[in-house]
Amino acid sequence: MEWSDVRIFLAIARTGSLGAAARALNLSHPTVGRRLRALEHATGQTLFQRTADGFVPTEEGAAVITLAEQMEEGALAMERRLAGQEQKLQGSLRISSADWFGAYVLPPIIADYVDAYPLIDVEILTGTRLFSLAQREADIAFRIVPFDTPDIVQRRLVRLAYGAYVGVGSPEPAFGDGTGFRLITHDTSTGQFPDITWLEQSFPNARTVLRSNNRNVQGRMAHQGIGIAVLPQVVGDQLAGLRRLDLPEEPPGRDIWMGYHRDIRRLHRLRAFIDTVNRHIGKLQS
């Protein structure tokens, strides 16, 4: 039994379709279907029931998912360990972060890094999804909350200051009131956002008119005069057309955490990137 076929089996079980599994594995749809049929033939078992809602594991398929995941963990551990022994300053480095961090914090860091190490290809993965360091979806990640998975080397990198912003032509709202003003807030279903709580409490008579999980979108909307937005200062201060409010109380800042899997802690291209990050940290301090 080949690991590549077991990998396809797991992808189908997780996504529920051949097409989605193919996209996840960067393979063609026919290849995924052919390898599944080969695996079922080799085992003599039907592993999935084809239904109108997609591929559902049969009793036989469900019974071996845990074993397949154990096989996956062994393969990934081997991959991480071998990657951790790679000492050449070439290859690829995958970085995961929030959209705004990738757009407003990482650019000068990446610019220095690629200038110093031109043989390294950098990939930046942004969004609300937390990419797995254990599964090598990313080599290093930056988050606003500590990592809660085992075997992750992590540290608090920096505390970023936040500010309240309006369009440059907008009037000054009354702190502690906000009557006649509107708020641009964040989708809080994905976690706690102390800055959004502060915004709503600081302008209790303002009305929330827009929510977005993208800080860049929030800033652009504030620029249009739609309302008051709270943004990391590294974002708001770089967006044209915004004015940071001079208030008696600033919104709470957020810690940025950096983490990577312990198996690749000696990877030279990772260490070189961390060194580059450290040289820039002083410029980010609140």
C-alpha positions as CSV (number, residue, x, y, z in Angstrom):
1,M,0.0,0.0,0.0
2,E,1.5,3.3,-1.1
3,W,1.4,6.4,1.2
4,S,0.4,8.6,-1.9
5,D,-2.8,6.5,-2.2
6,V,-3.6,6.8,1.6
7,R,-3.0,10.5,1.3
8,I,-5.7,10.7,-1.4
9,F,-8.0,8.6,0.7
10,L,-7.7,11.0,3.6
11,A,-8.2,14.0,1.3
12,I,-11.5,12.6,0.0
13,A,-12.7,11.7,3.5
14,R,-12.0,15.3,4.6
15,T,-13.4,17.1,1.6
16,G,-16.2,14.8,0.5
17,S,-15.5,14.9,-3.2
18,L,-12.9,14.0,-5.8
19,G,-12.7,17.5,-7.1
20,A,-12.1,19.1,-3.7
21,A,-9.5,16.5,-2.9
22,A,-7.7,17.1,-6.2
23,R,-7.5,20.8,-5.5
24,A,-6.3,20.3,-1.9
25,L,-3.5,18.0,-3.2
26,N,-2.8,19.9,-6.4
27,L,-3.6,16.9,-8.5
28,S,-5.9,16.3,-11.4
29,H,-9.5,15.1,-10.9
30,P,-8.9,11.9,-13.0
31,T,-5.7,11.1,-11.1
32,V,-7.5,11.2,-7.7
33,G,-10.3,9.0,-9.0
34,R,-7.9,6.5,-10.6
35,R,-5.8,6.3,-7.4
36,L,-8.9,5.7,-5.2
37,R,-10.0,2.9,-7.5
38,A,-6.5,1.4,-7.3
39,L,-6.6,1.6,-3.5
40,E,-10.0,0.0,-3.3
41,H,-8.9,-2.8,-5.6
42,A,-5.7,-3.4,-3.6
43,T,-7.6,-3.6,-0.3
44,G,-10.6,-5.5,-1.8
45,Q,-12.9,-3.0,0.0
46,T,-15.3,-0.2,-1.1
47,L,-14.0,2.7,1.0
48,F,-16.6,5.3,0.0
49,Q,-20.3,5.4,-0.8
50,R,-21.0,7.6,-3.7
51,T,-24.1,9.7,-2.7
52,A,-25.8,12.9,-4.0
53,D,-24.1,14.8,-1.2
54,G,-20.6,13.5,-2.1
55,F,-18.3,10.7,-1.0
56,V,-19.2,9.3,2.4
57,P,-16.9,6.7,4.0
58,T,-18.3,3.2,4.2
59,E,-18.1,1.3,7.4
60,E,-14.8,-0.2,6.1
61,G,-13.5,3.2,5.2
62,A,-14.4,4.8,8.5
63,A,-12.7,2.0,10.3
64,V,-9.3,2.8,8.9
65,I,-9.4,6.6,8.9
66,T,-7.6,6.7,12.3
67,L,-4.9,4.3,11.0
68,A,-4.5,6.4,7.9
69,E,-4.1,9.6,10.0
70,Q,-1.4,7.8,12.0
71,M,0.4,7.0,8.8
72,E,0.0,10.6,7.7
73,E,1.5,11.9,11.0
74,G,4.5,9.5,10.5
75,A,5.1,10.7,7.0
76,L,4.8,14.4,8.0
77,A,7.1,13.9,10.9
78,M,9.7,12.4,8.6
79,E,9.2,15.2,6.1
80,R,9.6,17.9,8.9
81,R,12.7,16.1,10.3
82,L,14.4,15.9,7.0
83,A,13.5,19.5,6.2
84,G,15.0,20.5,9.5
85,Q,18.3,19.0,8.5
86,E,18.4,21.0,5.2
87,Q,21.1,23.5,5.6
88,K,21.2,25.2,2.2
89,L,19.9,28.7,1.9
90,Q,17.6,27.9,-1.0
91,G,14.3,26.3,-1.5
92,S,10.9,27.6,-0.3
93,L,9.6,29.3,2.8
94,R,5.8,29.4,3.5
95,I,4.7,32.2,5.8
96,S,1.1,32.3,7.3
97,S,-0.4,35.5,8.7
98,A,-3.5,37.7,8.8
99,D,-4.3,39.7,5.7
100,W,-3.3,43.0,7.2
101,F,-0.1,41.6,8.7
102,G,1.0,40.3,5.3
103,A,0.1,43.5,3.6
104,Y,1.5,46.1,6.0
105,V,4.0,44.5,8.3
106,L,5.8,41.8,6.2
107,P,6.7,43.8,3.0
108,P,9.9,45.5,4.4
109,I,10.9,42.2,6.1
110,I,10.4,40.2,3.0
111,A,12.2,42.8,0.9
112,D,15.3,42.5,3.0
113,Y,15.1,38.7,3.1
114,V,14.8,38.1,-0.6
115,D,17.6,40.6,-1.3
116,A,19.9,38.7,1.1
117,Y,18.8,35.2,0.0
118,P,17.8,35.4,-3.7
119,L,17.6,31.6,-4.1
120,I,14.7,31.3,-1.6
121,D,11.2,31.4,-2.9
122,V,8.7,33.0,-0.4
123,E,5.0,32.2,-0.3
124,I,2.7,34.2,2.0
125,L,-0.6,32.6,3.0
126,T,-3.1,35.0,4.4
127,G,-6.7,34.9,5.6
128,T,-8.7,33.8,8.6
129,R,-7.8,30.1,8.2
130,L,-5.1,28.9,10.6
131,F,-2.7,26.9,8.4
132,S,-1.2,23.9,10.1
133,L,2.5,24.0,11.0
134,A,2.4,20.3,11.9
135,Q,1.2,19.3,8.4
136,R,3.7,21.7,6.7
137,E,1.0,23.9,5.3
138,A,3.2,26.7,6.5
139,D,6.8,26.8,7.9
140,I,6.2,29.8,10.2
141,A,3.1,31.7,11.3
142,F,2.2,35.0,12.9
143,R,-1.0,35.2,15.0
144,I,-2.7,37.5,17.5
145,V,-3.2,34.6,19.9
146,P,-0.7,32.1,21.3
147,F,-0.4,28.7,19.5
148,D,-2.3,25.9,21.3
149,T,-0.9,22.9,19.4
150,P,2.0,20.7,20.7
151,D,5.5,20.8,19.4
152,I,5.3,24.5,18.3
153,V,8.2,26.8,19.2
154,Q,6.6,30.1,19.8
155,R,7.3,33.5,21.4
156,R,5.6,36.8,21.8
157,L,7.1,38.9,19.1
158,V,5.8,42.4,19.6
159,R,2.8,44.3,20.9
160,L,1.2,46.5,18.3
161,A,-0.6,49.7,19.1
162,Y,-4.2,50.3,17.7
163,G,-5.9,53.5,16.9
164,A,-9.4,54.8,16.0
165,Y,-9.6,56.2,12.5
166,V,-12.1,58.3,10.4
167,G,-11.9,59.8,6.9
168,V,-9.8,62.9,6.7
169,G,-12.9,65.0,6.0
170,S,-15.0,63.6,8.8
171,P,-15.8,65.7,11.9
172,E,-14.5,64.8,15.4
173,P,-16.7,62.4,17.3
174,A,-17.3,63.1,21.0
175,F,-15.5,60.4,23.1
176,G,-17.9,58.7,25.4
177,D,-20.9,59.6,23.2
178,G,-20.7,59.2,19.5
179,T,-24.2,60.5,18.7
180,G,-24.6,61.0,15.0
181,F,-21.7,58.8,14.1
182,R,-21.4,55.2,12.7
183,L,-19.1,52.4,13.6
184,I,-17.2,49.9,11.4
185,T,-16.6,46.8,13.4
186,H,-15.2,43.3,13.1
187,D,-16.9,39.9,12.7
188,T,-16.4,38.7,16.3
189,S,-17.8,35.2,15.8
190,T,-14.2,34.0,15.2
191,G,-12.8,35.1,18.5
192,Q,-12.4,37.9,21.0
193,F,-11.5,41.4,19.7
194,P,-10.8,43.8,22.7
195,D,-10.4,46.7,20.3
196,I,-14.0,46.3,19.0
197,T,-15.4,46.1,22.5
198,W,-13.4,49.3,23.3
199,L,-14.9,51.0,20.2
200,E,-18.5,50.2,21.0
201,Q,-18.0,51.2,24.7
202,S,-16.1,54.4,23.7
203,F,-18.9,55.6,21.4
204,P,-22.0,54.0,22.9
205,N,-24.5,56.2,21.0
206,A,-23.0,55.5,17.6
207,R,-24.7,52.9,15.4
208,T,-22.8,50.0,13.9
209,V,-23.5,50.0,10.2
210,L,-20.8,47.6,8.8
211,R,-18.8,44.6,9.9
212,S,-15.9,43.0,8.1
213,N,-13.2,40.4,9.0
214,N,-10.7,42.3,6.8
215,R,-8.8,45.2,8.4
216,N,-8.0,46.7,5.0
217,V,-11.7,46.7,4.0
218,Q,-12.5,48.4,7.4
219,G,-9.9,51.1,6.6
220,R,-11.2,51.7,3.1
221,M,-14.7,52.0,4.3
222,A,-13.6,54.6,7.0
223,H,-11.8,56.5,4.2
224,Q,-15.2,56.7,2.4
225,G,-16.7,58.4,5.5
226,I,-18.9,55.4,6.4
227,G,-17.8,55.4,10.0
228,I,-15.2,55.1,12.7
229,A,-12.9,52.0,12.5
230,V,-10.3,50.7,14.9
231,L,-7.1,49.5,13.1
232,P,-3.6,48.5,14.0
233,Q,-1.6,51.7,13.7
234,V,0.8,50.1,11.3
235,V,-2.3,49.7,9.0
236,G,-4.2,52.9,9.6
237,D,-1.2,55.2,9.5
238,Q,-0.3,53.8,6.0
239,L,-3.7,54.1,4.5
240,A,-4.2,57.4,2.6
241,G,-7.3,59.4,3.4
242,L,-7.5,58.3,7.0
243,R,-7.0,60.4,10.2
244,R,-6.2,58.9,13.5
245,L,-8.4,60.4,16.3
246,D,-6.7,62.1,19.2
247,L,-8.6,60.6,22.1
248,P,-8.1,60.6,25.9
249,E,-7.9,56.8,25.8
250,E,-6.4,54.6,23.1
251,P,-7.8,51.2,22.1
252,P,-6.0,48.2,23.5
253,G,-3.1,46.9,21.5
254,R,-2.6,43.2,20.5
255,D,0.3,40.9,21.0
256,I,1.7,39.2,17.9
257,W,3.0,35.7,18.3
258,M,5.5,33.9,16.0
259,G,5.6,30.1,15.9
260,Y,7.1,27.2,13.9
261,H,7.3,23.5,14.4
262,R,10.2,22.3,16.5
263,D,11.3,19.7,13.9
264,I,12.4,22.5,11.5
265,R,13.9,24.8,14.1
266,R,17.4,24.2,12.7
267,L,16.4,24.9,9.1
268,H,18.8,27.6,7.9
269,R,16.4,29.4,5.7
270,L,13.9,29.6,8.6
271,R,16.6,30.8,11.0
272,A,17.7,33.4,8.4
273,F,14.1,34.7,8.2
274,I,13.7,34.9,11.9
275,D,16.9,36.9,12.1
276,T,15.5,39.3,9.5
277,V,12.2,39.6,11.5
278,N,14.2,40.3,14.7
279,R,16.0,43.2,13.0
280,H,12.7,44.9,12.1
281,I,10.9,44.3,15.5
282,G,12.1,47.6,17.1
283,K,10.4,49.6,14.3
284,L,7.1,47.9,15.2
285,Q,7.1,48.5,19.0
286,S,4.2,50.5,20.3
